[in-house]
Amino acid sequence: MTGGISMLFLTYDPQLNPTELEIYKYISHNIEKVPYMTIRELADEIHFSKTAIWRFCQKFECEGYTDFKFKLKNYLSERKKTAQPKSLDETMLIHFLQRSSEELLEGRIVQAAELLAKKEFVLFIGEGTSKVLAEFGEIYFSSIYNLSASVSHLFSHPVSKLSEETAKKVGVIALSVSGETQKVRQNIDYFIEMGIDVIAITNSEKSTIAQLSTVTIPYYITTEKSSIADVTSQLPALFLIEKLAKTVSTMLNECP
């Protein structure tokens, strides 16, 4: 993948098999710890062979695990140097808007809209800044098309209490920049068990949330983190919520 998205220290998303994807998830969630682990310690922790880890390292253009740890340490060092948020990059947003009319992204929006047009209720979920966006989505969808709500506190609102009959009428829009937000992932698991369609609006379709969802609308912009939080722009996600709502509205108005 291109467009400024990186997987750790790479400038593109390598093709990972399911085992390698699990290794990547562990490393990304324990990124400060892994550079100081031996390959045996990592293998014992994730329950995969040293050979699987070695093959994973090769996917990241490394000769072996030692080389991988060296590059990972350098990556962490550079990331800390650039931890403070930069000024807004207007060219990045303009580039995204230009891509929003391309066939792939447009097709995903239409696919998601077709699912939502059949639903009676739309539920938004998100955490952190995505939670604020979920609340916006709730208001925006309610004003333009259908009854909608956001789950502001994912643990205190157990979605598993939905009846089977109600579940058939519900569509979920999951918002997450990283696509790895734990609380959102846990709720998506509940939705899948109930047979609810989930639409993910996230930065990469390689993420766990994207792979779990029925339809993914990825926006692929450069991620940005401060020393304490993810400060990646939410403007692409905001745009996609509005475009999705209006596409659904158009479909409903065209129905006889």
Secondary structure, 3 states (H helix, E strand, C coil): CCCCCCCCCCCCCCCCCHHHHHHHHHHHHCCCCHHHCCHHHHHHHHCCCHHHHHHHHHHCCCCCHHHHHHHHHHHHHHHHHCCCCCCCCHHHHHHHHHHCCCHHHHHHHHHHHHHHCCCCEEEEECCCHHHHHHHHHHHHHHHHCCEEEEECCCCCCCHHHCCHHHHCCEEEEEEECCCCCHHHHHHHHHHHHCCCEEEEEECCCCCHHHHHCCEEEECCCCCCECCCCECCCCHHHHHHHHHHHHHHHHHHHHCC
